[in-house]
Amino acid sequence: MIKNKNILITGGNSGIGLFAIINLLKKKNNLYVVIKCELRKNEFLKTIEKYFDKNYLSKYLNIIENCDLSNLENIKKIKDYFISKKIFLDVFVLNAGLQYTGSFYPKVSKQGIELTFAVNHLAHFYLVNLLKDLVRDKEESRIIITSSDVHDPKSPGGNIGKKAGLNNLVDFRKKVTGQFLNFNADESYKNSKLCNILFAKELAKKLKISSSKISVITWAPGLVIPNDDSGFFRYSKRFNLFGYLIFSKIAKNILGISESLENAGKILSQIVLDSNLNNVGFIYLSNKLIDRKKHKLVESNVSDEANSDELASKLWILSEEICRSFGFVTLNI
């Protein structure tokens, strides 16, 4: 049994992240969970205390609270937390993500950045830049980023509605800050998942240059539909509740194409601990539908655009520039 790893996770208070945490706690790992606000923390604790007693949780569960990732000011709070406690990490699980498909207007962060890009990509980019030196440089260490197959316009899901496409970053900064050119919430989500992979590839390249043993793993959980109002679809349901209910019923009960939260969380916990993923550099894993209500995690190819080293480098530079424009200086990984 692998235990006693120090694991930082974002997006862990509900959905896939919650069930990953439950599995990781069972194996006596030390979890550091970033939570947005008091309400989310209380809901999280109410759920997690159904699985573990409070004494056990006090030993293995640590909450970094009131930390809204959309606000870049909060990222330094996470770094200060670990430095003050002199804690080094084995694994980053960058799982936080949102989408609000159906909205006609952009939501924005405190810095005025389109919210999907701010949370799904930029917060994690800045977090890794600030905390990379706190990750132990060992073969079993890893940075895991939850992406999606919808980054690929040729994938099921990715080929429905507006498709992902960064257009070589032409006017992309205007799409995510300030003018929000031709805003489309569905496209923004798909593009953020494309950014996840490009960021991961460039990060892996930089780590390799510095002879680091840390792996960078991106993965796609498949179509995961929760049974309650928590988790990933909580924003989208507000814009089209009837459409969502019909879609989820067909996907789950008739077509059998969706994955359960419990299984997706279990898969994420396995990615955290699997020794076969030691020192792999970069890898993209996808939880593919292989039969009705049956999925399998397999190494997969990314889209043509996600495979562009030049685009990955340009996105890294642009992300640095956006952070710097708001006074948040990144480090030279």
C-alpha positions as CSV (number, residue, x, y, z in Angstrom):
1,M,0.0,0.0,0.0
2,I,1.3,3.4,-1.0
3,K,0.8,6.0,1.7
4,N,2.1,9.1,3.4
5,K,2.3,11.1,0.2
6,N,1.8,14.9,0.5
7,I,-0.9,15.7,-2.1
8,L,-2.2,19.1,-3.0
9,I,-5.6,19.1,-4.8
10,T,-7.7,21.8,-6.3
11,G,-11.4,21.1,-7.1
12,G,-11.6,18.6,-4.4
13,N,-14.6,19.7,-2.4
14,S,-17.1,18.1,-4.8
15,G,-17.4,15.9,-7.9
16,I,-14.5,13.8,-9.2
17,G,-12.1,15.4,-6.8
18,L,-14.2,14.6,-3.7
19,F,-14.2,10.8,-4.6
20,A,-10.5,10.9,-5.4
21,I,-9.8,12.4,-1.9
22,I,-11.9,9.7,-0.3
23,N,-9.8,7.0,-2.0
24,L,-6.5,8.7,-1.2
25,L,-7.4,9.2,2.5
26,K,-8.2,5.5,2.9
27,K,-4.6,4.8,2.0
28,K,-3.3,7.3,4.7
29,N,-2.0,10.0,2.4
30,N,-1.8,13.6,3.6
31,L,-4.3,15.7,1.6
32,Y,-4.1,19.4,1.2
33,V,-7.4,20.6,-0.2
34,V,-7.9,24.1,-1.6
35,I,-11.5,25.3,-1.0
36,K,-13.1,28.5,-2.3
37,C,-15.3,29.6,0.7
38,E,-16.8,28.7,4.1
39,L,-20.0,27.3,2.6
40,R,-18.1,24.9,0.3
41,K,-15.8,23.9,3.2
42,N,-18.8,23.1,5.4
43,E,-20.5,21.1,2.7
44,F,-17.3,19.2,2.0
45,L,-16.7,18.3,5.7
46,K,-20.3,17.2,6.0
47,T,-19.8,14.7,3.2
48,I,-16.3,13.5,4.1
49,E,-17.3,12.9,7.8
50,K,-19.7,10.2,6.5
51,Y,-16.6,8.2,5.5
52,F,-14.1,8.9,8.2
53,D,-14.2,9.9,11.9
54,K,-12.9,13.3,12.9
55,N,-9.8,12.1,14.6
56,Y,-8.7,10.3,11.4
57,L,-9.4,13.4,9.4
58,S,-7.5,15.6,11.8
59,K,-4.4,13.5,11.0
60,Y,-4.6,13.3,7.3
61,L,-6.9,16.1,5.9
62,N,-5.8,19.7,5.7
63,I,-7.9,22.5,4.3
64,I,-6.6,25.7,2.7
65,E,-9.7,27.7,3.0
66,N,-11.2,30.9,1.6
67,C,-9.1,30.5,-1.5
68,D,-11.0,31.4,-4.7
69,L,-8.6,30.3,-7.5
70,S,-10.1,32.7,-10.0
71,N,-8.4,35.5,-8.0
72,L,-4.7,35.3,-8.6
73,E,-4.1,37.1,-5.3
74,N,-5.1,33.8,-3.5
75,I,-2.5,31.7,-5.2
76,K,0.3,33.2,-3.1
77,K,-1.7,32.3,0.0
78,I,-1.3,28.6,-1.0
79,K,2.5,29.1,-1.3
80,D,2.7,30.9,2.1
81,Y,0.7,28.0,3.7
82,F,3.3,25.4,2.7
83,I,6.3,27.5,3.4
84,S,5.1,28.5,6.8
85,K,4.5,24.8,7.7
86,K,7.8,23.7,5.9
87,I,5.9,21.1,3.9
88,F,7.2,19.6,0.6
89,L,4.7,18.0,-1.8
90,D,4.8,14.8,-3.8
91,V,1.8,15.4,-6.1
92,F,-0.1,18.3,-7.5
93,V,-3.7,17.4,-8.6
94,L,-4.9,20.4,-10.6
95,N,-8.5,19.3,-10.9
96,A,-10.5,22.5,-10.4
97,G,-12.6,23.4,-13.4
98,L,-15.8,25.1,-14.4
99,Q,-17.9,25.7,-17.5
100,Y,-21.1,27.7,-18.0
101,T,-22.2,26.6,-21.4
102,G,-25.4,28.4,-22.4
103,S,-24.5,31.8,-21.1
104,F,-24.5,34.6,-23.6
105,Y,-22.2,36.8,-21.6
106,P,-18.7,36.2,-20.0
107,K,-18.2,35.9,-16.3
108,V,-15.0,37.5,-15.1
109,S,-12.5,37.1,-12.3
110,K,-11.4,39.9,-9.9
111,Q,-8.7,40.7,-12.4
112,G,-11.2,40.9,-15.2
113,I,-10.2,37.7,-16.8
114,E,-12.8,35.5,-18.4
115,L,-13.7,33.0,-15.7
116,T,-13.2,29.7,-17.5
117,F,-9.7,30.7,-18.6
118,A,-8.9,32.2,-15.2
119,V,-9.8,29.1,-13.2
120,N,-9.2,26.2,-15.6
121,H,-5.9,27.4,-17.0
122,L,-4.3,30.6,-15.6
123,A,-4.8,29.8,-11.9
124,H,-3.1,26.4,-12.3
125,F,-0.3,27.9,-14.5
126,Y,0.5,30.5,-11.8
127,L,0.2,27.9,-9.0
128,V,2.7,25.6,-10.6
129,N,5.1,28.6,-11.2
130,L,4.9,29.6,-7.6
131,L,5.0,26.1,-6.0
132,K,7.1,24.1,-8.4
133,D,10.2,24.3,-6.0
134,L,8.0,22.7,-3.3
135,V,7.6,19.5,-5.3
136,R,10.1,16.8,-4.4
137,D,12.2,15.9,-7.4
138,K,11.6,12.2,-7.3
139,E,10.6,9.6,-9.9
140,E,7.2,9.1,-8.2
141,S,6.4,12.9,-8.0
142,R,3.9,14.2,-10.5
143,I,1.7,17.1,-11.6
144,I,-1.7,15.9,-12.7
145,I,-4.0,18.1,-14.8
146,T,-7.6,17.2,-15.5
147,S,-8.4,18.1,-19.1
148,S,-11.0,16.7,-21.5
149,D,-11.3,15.0,-24.8
150,V,-13.4,17.9,-26.0
151,H,-10.1,19.8,-26.6
152,D,-10.1,17.8,-29.8
153,P,-12.6,18.9,-32.5
154,K,-12.5,15.4,-33.9
155,S,-13.7,13.8,-30.6
156,P,-17.2,12.9,-29.6
157,G,-18.3,16.0,-27.7
158,G,-15.5,18.1,-29.2
159,N,-17.2,18.0,-32.5
160,I,-20.6,19.3,-31.2
161,G,-21.2,23.0,-31.1
162,K,-18.4,25.5,-31.2
163,K,-15.1,23.7,-31.6
164,A,-11.8,24.3,-29.7
165,G,-9.3,26.4,-31.6
166,L,-6.7,29.0,-30.5
167,N,-6.0,30.3,-34.0
168,N,-2.3,30.5,-33.2
169,L,-3.2,32.9,-30.3
170,V,-4.2,35.7,-32.8
171,D,-6.4,38.1,-30.7
172,F,-6.6,35.4,-28.0
173,R,-5.6,37.8,-25.3
174,K,-8.6,40.0,-26.3
175,K,-10.8,36.9,-26.1
176,V,-9.9,36.3,-22.4
177,T,-9.3,39.8,-21.1
178,G,-10.9,43.1,-21.8
179,Q,-12.8,42.9,-25.1
180,F,-13.9,39.2,-24.9
181,L,-14.1,39.1,-28.7
182,N,-16.9,36.8,-30.1
183,F,-17.5,35.3,-26.7
184,N,-18.9,31.8,-26.7
185,A,-19.1,29.9,-23.4
186,D,-18.9,26.4,-24.9
187,E,-15.8,27.4,-27.0
188,S,-14.2,29.0,-23.9
189,Y,-14.5,25.8,-22.0
190,K,-13.1,23.6,-24.8
191,N,-10.2,26.1,-25.3
192,S,-9.4,26.0,-21.6
193,K,-9.0,22.2,-21.9
194,L,-6.8,22.7,-24.9
195,C,-4.7,25.2,-22.9
196,N,-4.4,22.6,-20.1
197,I,-2.6,20.2,-22.5
198,L,-0.4,22.8,-24.1
199,F,0.6,24.0,-20.6
200,A,1.3,20.5,-19.5
201,K,3.5,19.8,-22.6
202,E,5.5,22.9,-22.2
203,L,5.9,22.3,-18.5
204,A,7.1,18.8,-19.1
205,K,9.6,20.1,-21.7
206,K,11.0,22.7,-19.2
207,L,11.3,20.1,-16.4
208,K,13.1,17.7,-18.8
209,I,15.6,20.5,-19.7
210,S,16.4,20.9,-16.0
211,S,16.7,17.1,-15.6
212,S,13.8,16.9,-13.3
213,K,12.2,13.5,-12.6
214,I,8.7,15.1,-12.0
215,S,6.1,13.7,-14.5
216,V,3.3,15.8,-16.0
217,I,0.1,13.8,-16.5
218,T,-3.0,15.1,-18.3
219,W,-6.1,13.0,-18.3
220,A,-9.7,13.1,-19.6
221,P,-12.3,11.6,-17.2
222,G,-15.0,11.2,-19.9
223,L,-18.6,12.5,-19.6
224,V,-19.2,12.6,-15.9
225,I,-22.7,13.6,-14.8
226,P,-23.4,14.2,-11.1
227,N,-26.7,13.3,-9.5
228,D,-27.0,16.4,-7.4
229,D,-26.4,20.2,-7.8
230,S,-22.7,20.0,-6.8
231,G,-19.7,19.6,-9.1
232,F,-19.0,20.4,-12.7
233,F,-22.4,21.2,-14.2
234,R,-23.7,23.4,-11.4
235,Y,-23.3,26.6,-13.5
236,S,-24.6,25.3,-16.8
237,K,-27.8,23.9,-15.3
238,R,-28.8,27.5,-14.4
239,F,-28.9,28.4,-18.1
240,N,-30.8,25.4,-19.4
241,L,-32.1,23.1,-16.7
242,F,-34.7,21.3,-18.9
243,G,-32.1,20.7,-21.6
244,Y,-29.6,19.5,-19.0
245,L,-32.1,17.0,-17.4
246,I,-33.0,15.5,-20.8
247,F,-29.3,15.3,-21.8
248,S,-28.2,13.7,-18.6
249,K,-31.1,11.1,-18.6
250,I,-30.3,10.1,-22.2
251,A,-26.6,10.0,-21.6
252,K,-26.8,8.0,-18.4
253,N,-29.8,5.7,-18.8
254,I,-30.4,5.2,-22.5
255,L,-27.0,5.6,-24.3
256,G,-24.9,4.5,-21.3
257,I,-22.1,6.8,-22.3
258,S,-21.5,8.7,-19.0
259,E,-19.0,7.7,-16.3
260,S,-20.0,7.8,-12.6
261,L,-18.4,10.3,-10.2
262,E,-17.3,7.5,-8.0
263,N,-15.4,5.7,-10.8
264,A,-13.9,8.8,-12.2
265,G,-12.7,9.8,-8.7
266,K,-11.2,6.3,-8.2
267,I,-9.4,6.6,-11.5
268,L,-7.9,10.0,-10.5
269,S,-6.7,8.5,-7.2
270,Q,-5.1,5.6,-9.2
271,I,-3.3,8.1,-11.4
272,V,-1.9,9.8,-8.3
273,L,-0.5,6.5,-6.9
274,D,0.3,4.2,-9.9
275,S,4.0,3.5,-9.9
276,N,3.8,2.7,-13.7
277,L,3.5,6.5,-14.1
278,N,6.8,7.3,-12.4
279,N,9.1,9.5,-14.5
280,V,7.1,9.3,-17.7
281,G,7.7,12.9,-18.7
282,F,4.4,13.9,-20.4
283,I,1.5,11.6,-21.0
284,Y,-2.2,12.1,-21.9
285,L,-4.6,9.5,-20.6
286,S,-8.3,9.2,-21.6
287,N,-11.1,7.3,-19.9
288,K,-12.5,5.9,-23.2
289,L,-16.0,4.5,-23.6
290,I,-15.4,0.9,-24.8
291,D,-18.9,-0.5,-24.4
292,R,-22.3,0.6,-22.9
293,K,-21.6,1.9,-19.4
294,K,-18.0,0.6,-19.6
295,H,-14.9,2.7,-19.8
296,K,-11.1,2.1,-19.8
297,L,-8.3,4.5,-19.1
298,V,-5.8,4.4,-22.0
299,E,-2.9,6.4,-23.2
300,S,-4.2,8.6,-26.1
301,N,-3.2,11.1,-28.7
302,V,-4.0,14.7,-28.3
303,S,-5.4,16.9,-31.0
304,D,-3.2,18.3,-33.8
305,E,-3.3,21.7,-32.2
306,A,-2.5,20.4,-28.7
307,N,0.5,18.7,-30.3
308,S,2.1,21.9,-31.4
309,D,5.3,22.7,-29.5
310,E,5.4,26.2,-30.9
311,L,1.8,26.9,-29.7
312,A,2.6,25.5,-26.3
313,S,5.6,27.8,-26.0
314,K,3.6,30.8,-27.2
315,L,0.8,30.1,-24.7
316,W,3.3,29.9,-21.8
317,I,4.7,33.3,-22.8
318,L,1.3,34.8,-23.1
319,S,0.2,33.4,-19.7
320,E,3.3,34.9,-18.1
321,E,2.5,38.3,-19.8
322,I,-1.1,38.2,-18.5
323,C,-0.1,37.4,-15.0
324,R,2.6,40.1,-15.1
325,S,0.1,42.7,-16.4
326,F,-1.8,42.3,-13.1
327,G,1.3,42.4,-11.0
328,F,1.8,38.6,-10.6
329,V,5.3,37.7,-11.5
330,T,6.0,34.1,-12.5
331,L,9.2,32.2,-11.9
332,N,11.6,30.9,-14.5
333,I,10.9,27.2,-14.4
